Amino acid sequence: MEQNFSEIMKQLKAQHAENLQQMPLPPGVEDFLKAKILEQDVETVTFMLKLAWVFGAQAGQQAVAQAQVLETQPRKKRIEA
């Protein structure tokens, strides 16, 4: 059975909340988001989520590409004393 978005977000929050609390956001983001929620501006909030999703996907793809490049490079021999 497929999980719904709410369940997935609960799991992600439980797994990553502590690390993400340490991540700073630009000044004013929380106030902006609160205002958009109070205005029921679902379009802007959805746009923000889509941007975050795309940026995250791009970062993930870049990390995979970088790992693949590193895997194909010959390893240098360690010099032991």
Order of alpha helices (4+ residues) and beta strands (2+ residues): alpha-alpha-alpha
